[in-house]
Every structure is written in structure tokens, then in C-alpha cells.
Amino acid sequence: MPHSSGKPALVPWRAVRRRAALAAVTALLVGAAAPPAAHPEGIGDRLFPELGNPGYDVAAYDLKFDYRGNSKPLDAVTTIAARATTGLDHFNLDFSGGTVRSVTVNGQPAEFASAKEDLVVTPSVALPAEGLFTVVVRHTSDPRNSRDGGWIRTKDGLVMANQADAGHRVFPCNDHPSDKARFTFRVTAPADLTVVANGRPEGHAARGANTAWTYRSEHPMATELAQVAIGRSAVVHRTGPHGLPVRDVVPAADRQRVEKWASRTPEHIAWMEGKVGRYPFENYGVLIADASTGFELETQTLSLFERSLFVRDDMPAWYLESIMVHELAHQWFGDSVSPSGWSDLWLNEAHATWYEALYAEHKGGRTLDARMRAAYERSDAWRTDGGPPALPKPPDPGRRISIFRPVVYDGGALVLYALRQKIGAASFDRLEREWVNAHRDESVSTADFTALASQVSGQDMREFLQDWLYAPKTPPMPGHPDWKAARKPA
């Protein structure tokens, strides 16, 4: 197994060998056991048990990448500032996307070993509880196999798609949305390419034939929402509501072709603010990538979209814009207010689907009631296939993103519809605003949502939402006794 080879300066090698031999003899004499083998740890997420790591909270990541083309790994340095929540003689990071060259903890060389998708780090001095510490990992970050997410290769560069558990395929991290942190990105790339990342730009400078770019997030972010885009891109700047900076990143060759869609973003932000309140971050924009991902993704402040959506001529405007609003809504629901566990995924997708449907009603006349009735008819089949909205089945073998099933999208939105039917539109709208305001920049659970729904409505919603979120069968819809779930076809 790999480990660091650093030795204290100015210590003769014979002395090192002599001390090592003496330690070995002493261990045999007193019967000391060998250090335990490295093994993966996790925080016990029900869907991804080995994801995340106990014993510490990350405050900040500083990520450095040196990009030299899609055919070779990036040289990278990940610096993590964290606080130990208990005494640590070792700790784990999630990482499986490259080769680790060295690790230091508080400036001192540390031993390290791989264990499945974990990097197990043993500092030279144990870390005290509540102590602050810094980890520096020098490694590579390999974009050549994007089958499981992480780096996604485009026609002219790279983008990230880390949801749900692929951030650690790009950089060492505590890869779970319950541990959000601030990010700084420092990326060097050939001078003819443009680099954009989450947060605000902090400048770029020429370095020979390359350019070094820096971005910094002003708000904590889950690792699954990190974004770095490298390519032949145009960055289009515009202004959103109350002076909000909007920057869209589009293929340079398609700038004029996609402008009619990208230019709608300020209007979408204003519409969402009218529903749930002020946009929660420092800027926003769409990232249009020439790649085939099969999905769109709400990476924080810079939502990722496939180019093919914006260059086809057979898609109604209301439909495409409702997809754009879906990813925008995630900036409130999923990004600013993040799930504390992946079983809480419905909190993200139900809300984004809800506002997508409302926008389709607003822009295209597709009524919310009709969509929810259709969802009700399918709901029992969705629950059979994927589990109840807040108790989804584990991912299918080899398909980690299979947790993103219809039951957490329209099935989850159906729960919100039932809740609005139960407590009334005025209380529901107040709940939505208070939810994103009370939990801004936090990671929260389904129990937190139930508690706030009870508080805002003045009713105990625990039993009602327990049935809607966890029952294997869909409960009766308040106000619509004629709605029936369809029998699943054989």
C-alpha cells in the first residue's frame, strides 16, 4: 500500500533503521499488535453507507488543477481545512479518482493508504478533539473514465457532474451533503481555453502558454455541487434582479444560437423570487456543455445543461424554460438548503419539480392539477419500483444515480400538492418561504420539514406526512376523493 516516504530532516538513515529495529523488538517483547489494516469508513448514510467520514467537519477546500488535455490526468493539490469533532489517530477521506503522491497534516508528512474508495490518513501526531487541522493531498485527477460521474469530457474540455457521490472521483473530500464547506478553485489551462467555476471570479493571469484562473464561493457548498468548466467557451454577462450578477457559459461557436434561451435567466430568477424570496447566492448562470450526459444538474451558482437542449427546433419554449427553472429552483432547494442524507433527496427534487410545473402552467398553460392527477395515477407503481418518496430503495447495482427515480420527482411533488391541499395555499406558500430562509446554507432532514410544516400551519402534520412520505401505498388525496392510483401493468 502507498505511504509517504518523508523522513525528518538531518536524521541519519542508520539511526532511523536502528530505531525502527529497536521498536520492532520492543513490540515483540511486550506483545504489541500491528497497526490495524486500513478500511473504509462512512457516516452510515442509508443509501451510501461508506460515503462521508466521521470525526471531523470540513470548513474549506482549496483545489488546484493543472489541465493539459482530456487524454491525461490533471495534476492536482487539494488542501482541506477542518475541525476534529473527536480525537483522531487516523481519519478517512473519500477519494478514488487518481493517484495520491503525498499527504501532509499540519505541515508534517502523514502515512496514507487506499481502502476501496477511501483514502486513510494517519498523521504523525494524533489530532485532539475540537482541534483545527489542515490536510494537503498531492494527487492526480483522472478524467478518462467518466462512467461513474466526476469529470465529464466535452468536445473541447471538461465539466463536473458529481451528483450523487462522485465528487471524490475528482478530489479527496468528505463527500456527503451533510458536510458543506467553502471552496476556492485554482485552475491552470492552455491560454486558448476558458475556465469557469462556482462562485465569484478572483482574476486570471498568464503563465507562459497557460492561464491561471481563480474562483471562490461565498457560501458553503456540498461536494456534489462543485463545478469546474474548461473549454472553448464564451462567458456572457448580464444583470438579474436587484443587480444580481448573471454569467452564462456557452460554447463560443453557439453564442448567438443559444442567446434567446440564456437571456431568459433574469426573468426566471425574478419569477422564482416572487415565489420563495431572494436568490440565495452571489451570482448565477447557465453552463451549456457540448456533452451527452442524459441529465441536467444544479451545480451551485452555475447549472449544467446539455448543448443539445438549446440547439434543437422541436421543443416548445415553455418546456425548455421549465427545465431551466427546475435547475434554478434547486439553488434554493438542494443547494442553499441541502439534504442531511440521501434519503432526503425528495426535498430537493420534489421542490424543483413543483416550481418547474408551476412555471409550465404560467408559461405554457399546462395546469398543475392535471400534472398532479397524472402523477397520482402512477404513484403506487412508482412506490413499488423505487420505494416511498422519503424512503427510496438503494441504487441499482452499478447504477449509483438510479436513486433519481420518478418517485422523488413527480412523486415527491405530489406530496407537496397533498400538503397544500391539507393546510391551504396561504400556509403552504408561507412554509416554502420560511423553509429556505430558516435553513439557508444548512443541511436539513425530512423531520425538519415536517416540524416546520406543523409550526407554520398550526397543525400536527407528523401523521399526515408520515403516510405520504413513507407508506408503500399512496394515501387518499385531500379534496380529490375521485383520484385513483392506477393498477401497475403486469
PESUL-V232689 format. One record per residue. N is the residue number from 0. RES is the residue in one letter. OMEGA is omega in radians with two decimals (NA if undefined). BURIAL is + if it has 9 or more other C-alpha atoms within 8 Angstrom, else -. D_FIRST is the distance of its C-alpha to the first C-alpha in Angstrom with 2 decimals. Layout:
n	res	omega	burial	d_first
N	RES	OMEGA	BURIAL	D_FIRST
N	RES	OMEGA	BURIAL	D_FIRST
This chain:
n	res	omega	burial	d_first
0	M	-3.11	-	0.00
1	P	3.05	-	3.81
2	H	-3.13	+	6.56
3	S	-3.14	+	10.21
4	S	-3.12	-	12.06
5	G	3.12	-	15.42
6	K	3.11	-	17.81
7	P	-3.10	-	21.17
8	A	2.99	-	23.88
9	L	3.08	-	26.37
10	V	-3.13	-	24.65
11	P	-3.09	-	25.03
12	W	3.11	-	21.99
13	R	-3.14	-	24.00
14	A	3.11	-	24.43
15	V	-3.14	+	20.76
16	R	-3.11	-	20.21
17	R	3.12	-	23.32
18	R	3.13	-	22.31
19	A	3.13	-	18.89
20	A	3.13	-	20.82
21	L	3.13	-	23.45
22	A	3.14	-	21.13
23	A	3.13	-	19.64
24	V	-3.13	-	23.26
25	T	3.14	-	24.45
26	A	3.13	+	21.88
27	L	-3.09	-	23.08
28	L	-3.09	-	26.65
29	V	3.08	-	26.53
30	G	-3.12	-	24.43
31	A	3.13	-	21.66
32	A	3.05	-	18.86
33	A	3.11	-	15.14
34	P	-3.13	-	13.53
35	P	3.11	-	13.25
36	A	3.11	-	10.23
37	A	3.12	-	9.47
38	H	3.14	+	12.11
39	P	3.04	+	14.27
40	E	3.09	+	17.51
41	G	3.12	+	20.74
42	I	3.05	+	24.28
43	G	3.06	-	25.77
44	D	-3.04	+	27.40
45	R	-3.10	+	29.48
46	L	-3.14	+	28.63
47	F	-2.97	+	24.98
48	P	-3.09	+	23.76
49	E	3.13	+	20.16
50	L	-3.06	+	21.46
51	G	-3.08	+	21.98
52	N	3.13	+	20.64
53	P	2.95	-	22.66
54	G	-3.11	+	23.38
55	Y	3.02	+	24.36
56	D	3.10	+	26.66
57	V	3.06	+	26.04
58	A	-3.05	+	29.10
59	A	2.98	+	28.26
60	Y	2.97	+	25.93
61	D	-3.03	+	26.37
62	L	3.07	+	24.94
63	K	3.11	+	25.16
64	F	3.06	+	24.98
65	D	-3.05	+	25.99
66	Y	-3.13	+	27.40
67	R	3.12	-	28.27
68	G	-3.06	-	29.10
69	N	-3.04	+	27.95
70	S	-3.11	-	26.46
71	K	3.11	+	23.50
72	P	3.02	+	20.95
73	L	2.91	+	22.30
74	D	-3.01	+	20.94
75	A	2.99	+	20.66
76	V	3.08	+	20.54
77	T	3.09	+	20.66
78	T	-3.08	+	22.32
79	I	3.01	+	22.83
80	A	-3.01	+	25.57
81	A	3.06	+	25.51
82	R	3.09	+	27.15
83	A	3.09	+	25.59
84	T	3.04	+	27.71
85	T	3.07	+	26.50
86	G	-3.04	+	24.79
87	L	2.95	+	21.02
88	D	2.98	+	18.57
89	H	3.05	+	15.84
90	F	-3.12	+	16.42
91	N	2.90	+	15.14
92	L	2.99	+	15.98
93	D	3.08	+	16.57
94	F	3.09	+	14.96
95	S	-3.01	+	14.28
96	G	-3.14	+	16.41
97	G	-3.13	+	14.64
98	T	3.11	-	11.93
99	V	-3.13	+	11.10
100	R	3.11	+	12.11
101	S	3.07	+	12.80
102	V	2.96	+	13.92
103	T	3.04	+	16.94
104	V	-3.07	+	18.89
105	N	3.05	-	22.56
106	G	-3.11	-	22.04
107	Q	3.12	-	19.63
108	P	3.13	+	16.03
109	A	3.02	+	13.66
110	E	3.13	+	10.13
111	F	3.13	+	8.22
112	A	3.09	+	5.69
113	S	3.06	+	7.04
114	A	-3.02	+	9.40
115	K	-3.11	-	11.98
116	E	3.09	+	13.89
117	D	2.93	+	12.85
118	L	-3.09	+	11.00
119	V	-3.05	+	10.81
120	V	3.08	+	12.15
121	T	-3.13	+	13.17
122	P	3.14	+	16.13
123	S	3.08	+	17.42
124	V	-3.13	-	20.60
125	A	-3.09	+	21.02
126	L	-3.12	+	22.98
127	P	3.06	+	26.50
128	A	-3.13	+	28.10
129	E	3.12	+	30.06
130	G	3.05	+	28.44
131	L	3.10	-	27.79
132	F	-3.12	+	24.53
133	T	3.12	+	23.13
134	V	3.06	+	19.64
135	V	3.13	+	19.06
136	V	3.01	+	16.25
137	R	-2.97	+	16.46
138	H	2.94	+	15.35
139	T	3.10	+	16.99
140	S	-2.90	+	19.06
141	D	-3.12	+	19.78
142	P	-2.94	+	23.32
143	R	3.10	+	23.47
144	N	-3.08	-	22.92
145	S	-3.09	+	25.10
146	R	-3.10	-	25.71
147	D	3.12	-	24.22
148	G	-3.00	+	25.68
149	G	3.06	+	24.53
150	W	3.03	+	25.77
151	I	-3.13	+	28.87
152	R	3.08	+	30.14
153	T	3.14	+	33.88
154	K	-3.05	-	36.41
155	D	-3.13	+	35.96
156	G	-3.05	+	32.73
157	L	2.86	+	30.58
158	V	3.09	+	31.14
159	M	2.96	+	28.99
160	A	-2.94	+	29.43
161	N	-3.08	+	27.02
162	Q	0.08	+	29.03
163	A	-2.96	-	28.16
164	D	-3.03	+	24.40
165	A	3.07	+	23.24
166	G	-3.10	+	23.11
167	H	2.99	+	19.33
168	R	3.11	+	19.26
169	V	-3.08	+	20.81
170	F	3.07	+	19.46
171	P	-3.03	+	17.42
172	C	2.93	+	20.04
173	N	-2.83	+	21.56
174	D	3.11	+	22.67
175	H	-3.04	+	25.72
176	P	3.08	+	29.39
177	S	-3.13	+	30.04
178	D	3.14	+	28.29
179	K	-3.10	+	30.22
180	A	3.04	+	29.93
181	R	-3.05	+	31.58
182	F	2.89	+	30.10
183	T	3.13	+	30.55
184	F	3.07	+	29.74
185	R	-3.00	+	29.77
186	V	3.05	+	29.70
187	T	-3.11	+	30.57
188	A	3.08	+	31.99
189	P	-2.98	+	34.57
190	A	-3.13	+	37.99
191	D	3.11	-	39.61
192	L	3.10	+	37.42
193	T	3.10	+	37.84
194	V	3.07	+	35.14
195	V	3.14	+	35.97
196	A	3.10	+	33.96
197	N	2.99	+	34.80
198	G	-3.08	+	37.23
199	R	3.02	+	39.49
200	P	3.08	+	39.16
201	E	3.04	-	38.95
202	G	3.03	-	39.82
203	H	-3.05	-	38.51
204	A	3.11	-	38.86
205	A	3.04	+	38.85
206	R	-3.08	-	36.15
207	G	3.13	-	37.38
208	A	-3.10	-	37.08
209	N	3.01	+	35.07
210	T	3.10	+	35.93
211	A	-3.08	+	33.93
212	W	3.11	+	34.68
213	T	3.06	+	34.24
214	Y	-3.12	+	34.86
215	R	3.10	+	34.80
216	S	3.12	+	35.41
217	E	-3.11	+	38.08
218	H	3.08	-	37.11
219	P	-3.02	+	33.95
220	M	3.01	+	32.23
221	A	-3.12	+	29.84
222	T	-3.11	+	26.71
223	E	-3.11	+	28.08
224	L	3.13	+	31.10
225	A	3.14	+	29.57
226	Q	2.92	+	31.13
227	V	3.13	+	30.83
228	A	-3.14	+	33.18
229	I	3.13	+	33.26
230	G	3.09	+	36.09
231	R	-2.98	+	39.70
232	S	2.93	+	41.06
233	A	3.07	+	44.22
234	V	-3.07	-	44.11
235	V	-3.11	-	47.39
236	H	3.05	-	48.48
237	R	-3.07	-	51.05
238	T	3.11	+	52.18
239	G	3.13	+	51.88
240	P	-3.14	-	53.79
241	H	3.05	-	54.62
242	G	-3.11	-	53.14
243	L	3.07	+	49.61
244	P	3.07	+	47.71
245	V	3.09	+	46.87
246	R	3.13	+	44.79
247	D	-3.12	+	44.22
248	V	-3.01	+	41.70
249	V	3.05	+	43.06
250	P	-3.05	+	42.74
251	A	-3.10	-	45.02
252	A	-3.09	-	46.90
253	D	-3.00	-	47.71
254	R	-3.11	+	48.74
255	Q	-3.06	-	52.39
256	R	-3.08	-	51.74
257	V	-3.05	+	49.60
258	E	-3.09	-	51.55
259	K	3.09	-	53.92
260	W	-3.11	+	51.08
261	A	-3.10	+	48.96
262	S	3.13	-	52.14
263	R	-3.03	-	52.61
264	T	3.11	+	49.72
265	P	3.09	+	51.92
266	E	3.12	-	54.29
267	H	3.13	+	51.49
268	I	3.13	+	50.28
269	A	3.13	+	53.87
270	W	3.12	-	54.29
271	M	3.12	+	51.18
272	E	3.07	+	52.24
273	G	3.14	-	55.54
274	K	-2.96	-	53.80
275	V	3.12	+	51.19
276	G	-2.94	-	51.67
277	R	3.08	-	50.27
278	Y	-2.91	-	47.18
279	P	-3.02	-	44.26
280	F	-3.02	+	42.39
281	E	3.11	+	43.11
282	N	3.11	+	43.55
283	Y	3.05	+	43.20
284	G	3.06	+	43.23
285	V	3.07	+	42.36
286	L	-3.12	+	39.65
287	I	-3.04	+	40.81
288	A	3.10	+	38.13
289	D	-3.10	+	38.82
290	A	3.09	+	36.26
291	S	-3.10	-	36.49
292	T	-3.05	-	34.58
293	G	3.14	-	36.97
294	F	2.97	-	37.17
295	E	-2.96	+	38.13
296	L	-3.02	+	36.05
297	E	3.12	+	37.10
298	T	-2.86	+	34.62
299	Q	-3.12	+	36.03
300	T	-3.04	+	39.08
301	L	-3.04	+	38.44
302	S	-3.07	+	38.75
303	L	3.10	+	37.30
304	F	3.02	+	39.76
305	E	3.11	+	39.91
306	R	-3.04	+	42.42
307	S	3.11	-	44.13
308	L	-2.94	-	45.57
309	F	-3.09	-	47.57
310	V	3.09	-	48.94
311	R	-3.05	-	50.43
312	D	-3.03	-	54.12
313	D	-3.08	-	54.36
314	M	3.11	-	52.85
315	P	-3.11	-	55.30
316	A	-3.10	-	54.92
317	W	-3.10	+	54.82
318	Y	3.14	+	51.91
319	L	-3.14	+	49.71
320	E	3.11	+	50.59
321	S	3.03	+	49.81
322	I	3.09	+	46.26
323	M	3.12	-	46.03
324	V	3.08	+	47.35
325	H	-3.12	+	44.78
326	E	3.07	+	41.89
327	L	-3.14	+	43.99
328	A	3.10	+	44.66
329	H	3.13	+	40.94
330	Q	3.00	+	40.98
331	W	-2.98	+	42.86
332	F	-3.14	+	41.49
333	G	-3.14	+	37.71
334	D	3.08	+	36.95
335	S	3.05	+	39.10
336	V	-3.00	+	39.22
337	S	3.11	+	35.85
338	P	3.09	+	34.93
339	S	3.04	+	33.22
340	G	-3.07	+	31.65
341	W	3.00	+	31.51
342	S	3.08	+	34.30
343	D	-3.13	+	36.46
344	L	-3.12	+	36.09
345	W	3.11	+	39.77
346	L	3.06	+	40.71
347	N	-2.91	+	39.38
348	E	3.10	+	40.67
349	A	-3.12	+	43.92
350	H	3.11	+	45.10
351	A	3.09	+	44.18
352	T	3.12	+	45.97
353	W	-3.11	+	48.88
354	Y	2.97	+	49.55
355	E	-3.12	+	48.97
356	A	3.09	+	51.70
357	L	3.14	+	53.99
358	Y	3.08	+	53.69
359	A	3.06	+	54.48
360	E	-3.13	+	57.54
361	H	-2.99	-	58.49
362	K	-3.01	-	58.06
363	G	3.11	+	58.62
364	G	3.10	-	60.74
365	R	-2.93	+	58.21
366	T	3.08	+	58.99
367	L	-3.12	+	56.40
368	D	-3.13	-	58.45
369	A	3.14	-	58.33
370	R	-3.12	+	54.57
371	M	3.08	+	54.05
372	R	3.09	+	56.49
373	A	3.10	-	54.60
374	A	3.14	+	51.34
375	Y	-3.14	+	53.07
376	E	-3.09	+	54.08
377	R	-2.93	+	50.48
378	S	-3.14	+	48.89
379	D	3.11	+	48.93
380	A	3.09	+	47.31
381	W	-3.13	+	44.59
382	R	3.08	+	43.96
383	T	-3.10	+	43.79
384	D	-2.96	-	41.30
385	G	-3.07	+	39.07
386	G	3.07	+	40.03
387	P	-3.06	+	42.19
388	P	-3.10	+	41.66
389	A	3.07	+	39.85
390	L	-3.06	+	38.10
391	P	3.07	+	36.59
392	K	3.09	-	34.87
393	P	3.13	-	31.08
394	P	3.06	+	30.05
395	D	3.14	-	30.58
396	P	3.12	-	27.55
397	G	-3.13	-	25.97
398	R	-3.02	-	28.47
399	R	-3.10	+	27.25
400	I	3.12	-	30.31
401	S	3.01	-	32.64
402	I	3.13	+	33.24
403	F	-3.07	-	35.64
404	R	-3.13	-	38.46
405	P	-3.07	+	42.24
406	V	3.10	+	42.51
407	V	3.11	+	40.82
408	Y	3.13	+	42.88
409	D	3.06	+	46.51
410	G	3.07	+	45.94
411	G	3.09	+	44.83
412	A	3.09	+	47.67
413	L	3.06	+	50.01
414	V	3.11	+	48.99
415	L	3.11	+	49.99
416	Y	3.11	+	53.23
417	A	3.12	+	54.01
418	L	3.11	+	53.33
419	R	3.07	+	55.70
420	Q	-3.07	+	58.28
421	K	-3.01	-	57.98
422	I	-3.14	+	58.16
423	G	-3.05	+	60.06
424	A	-3.09	-	59.24
425	A	3.12	-	59.99
426	S	-3.14	+	57.67
427	F	3.13	+	54.93
428	D	3.09	+	55.18
429	R	3.09	+	55.08
430	L	-3.12	+	52.01
431	E	3.14	+	50.16
432	R	-3.12	+	51.01
433	E	3.13	-	50.24
434	W	-3.08	+	46.87
435	V	3.10	+	45.54
436	N	-3.07	-	47.27
437	A	-3.01	-	46.23
438	H	3.13	+	42.53
439	R	3.12	+	42.00
440	D	-3.13	+	38.41
441	E	2.96	+	37.35
442	S	-2.96	+	35.38
443	V	-3.03	+	37.76
444	S	3.04	+	38.25
445	T	3.10	+	40.85
446	A	3.09	-	42.34
447	D	-3.14	-	42.93
448	F	3.12	+	44.80
449	T	3.14	+	46.88
450	A	-3.13	+	47.80
451	L	3.08	+	48.95
452	A	3.10	+	50.88
453	S	-3.12	+	52.71
454	Q	-3.06	+	53.46
455	V	-3.08	+	54.76
456	S	-3.06	+	56.79
457	G	3.12	-	58.20
458	Q	3.06	-	57.31
459	D	-3.03	-	54.70
460	M	-3.03	+	52.54
461	R	-3.11	+	49.97
462	E	-3.14	-	51.57
463	F	-3.10	-	52.45
464	L	3.05	+	49.00
465	Q	3.14	+	47.35
466	D	-3.09	+	49.22
467	W	-3.05	+	48.64
468	L	-2.98	+	44.92
469	Y	-3.08	+	43.87
470	A	3.12	+	46.55
471	P	3.10	+	45.95
472	K	-3.10	-	49.40
473	T	3.13	+	50.83
474	P	3.06	-	53.47
475	P	-3.13	-	56.97
476	M	3.10	-	57.23
477	P	3.10	-	59.47
478	G	-3.12	-	62.57
479	H	-3.12	-	61.95
480	P	-3.14	-	62.90
481	D	3.13	-	63.53
482	W	-3.12	+	59.88
483	K	3.04	-	58.35
484	A	-3.13	+	54.88
485	A	3.06	-	55.09
486	R	-3.12	-	54.19
487	K	3.11	-	50.99
488	P	3.10	-	51.89
489	A	NA	-	50.90
